């Protein structure tokens, strides 16, 4: 996850709150949801597609979902080389927020 000086304080707060919640839940259980999440990728992007986001796939192992108004995107790099991950941005691609 990458956050920088342009990341809204509200988003930073929510990310930290969620991480803390996962940490506290993991302390009192036999799960490790903070580092190992069994959520399937389709469970993440199905709600985006249902709300009109467009979708493109590249042969390099990435798929990108674009918000209908063009002010946001979510990119998923699926495991083709042993690593996968998600990246989200807000704002127009040339001027991200």
ChimeraX attribute file (.defattr): number of C-alpha atoms within 10 A of each C-alpha:
attribute: neighborCount
match mode: 1-to-1
recipient: residues
	/A:1	7
	/A:2	6
	/A:3	10
	/A:4	7
	/A:5	7
	/A:6	8
	/A:7	14
	/A:8	11
	/A:9	10
	/A:10	8
	/A:11	11
	/A:12	12
	/A:13	11
	/A:14	11
	/A:15	14
	/A:16	11
	/A:17	12
	/A:18	12
	/A:19	14
	/A:20	13
	/A:21	12
	/A:22	16
	/A:23	15
	/A:24	12
	/A:25	15
	/A:26	15
	/A:27	10
	/A:28	8
	/A:29	9
	/A:30	8
	/A:31	13
	/A:32	14
	/A:33	15
	/A:34	15
	/A:35	10
	/A:36	8
	/A:37	9
	/A:38	8
	/A:39	9
	/A:40	8
	/A:41	12
	/A:42	9
	/A:43	9
	/A:44	11
	/A:45	17
	/A:46	11
	/A:47	11
	/A:48	19
	/A:49	15
	/A:50	9
	/A:51	10
	/A:52	13
	/A:53	20
	/A:54	15
	/A:55	16
	/A:56	10
	/A:57	13
	/A:58	9
	/A:59	7
	/A:60	10
	/A:61	13
	/A:62	17
	/A:63	16
	/A:64	19
	/A:65	20
	/A:66	20
	/A:67	18
	/A:68	14
	/A:69	10
	/A:70	13
	/A:71	15
	/A:72	18
	/A:73	21
	/A:74	18
	/A:75	19
	/A:76	19
	/A:77	18
	/A:78	16
	/A:79	11
	/A:80	11
	/A:81	9
	/A:82	6
	/A:83	8
	/A:84	12
	/A:85	12
	/A:86	14
	/A:87	12
	/A:88	14
	/A:89	15
	/A:90	15
	/A:91	14
	/A:92	13
	/A:93	12
	/A:94	6
	/A:95	8
	/A:96	12
	/A:97	14
